[in-house]
Amino acid sequence: MGPPCYTLNGKNIVLMHGFKEYCALLFHKGALLKDDANILVQQTENVQGARQIRFTSLKEIKKLAPVLKAYIHNAIAVEKPERRCR
C-alpha cells in the first residue's frame, strides 16, 4: 500500500510522503499554485509540475496549519473545471 493520496473527481490533489529525514505534502500540480509563503520545493530538477512542502517536526506542521489549508484549497481550485457561461 502506498502513501495516502487525496483526489477530487479522479484527479490527484495532494499526497503525503514519509522520508527518513522529513515528511512532505506533495502537490501534483504544485507549479501552478500560488506560493505566497515561499515554502514549495521542487523535488529534483527533472520534476516539472509537482512541488513539496517539507516538515521535520509536528510543531512546524501545527505552526503552518492555516497556510497548509490555503495551499490545499488552492490545489483543489486548480483541479476544478471552470464554469463557462452559455
C-alpha positions, 0 to 999 in steps of 0.5 A: 500500500502506498502513501495516502493520496487525496483526489477530487473527481479522479484527479490527484490533489495532494499526497503525503510522503514519509522520508527518513529525514522529513515528511512532505505534502506533495502537490501534483500540480504544485507549479501552478499554485500560488506560493505566497509563503515561499515554502514549495520545493521542487523535488529534483530538477527533472520534476516539472509540475509537482512541488513539496512542502517539507516538515521535520517536526509536528510543531512546524506542521501545527505552526503552518496549519492555516497556510497548509489549508490555503495551499490545499484549497488552492490545489483543489481550485486548480483541479476544478473545471471552470464554469463557462457561461452559455 
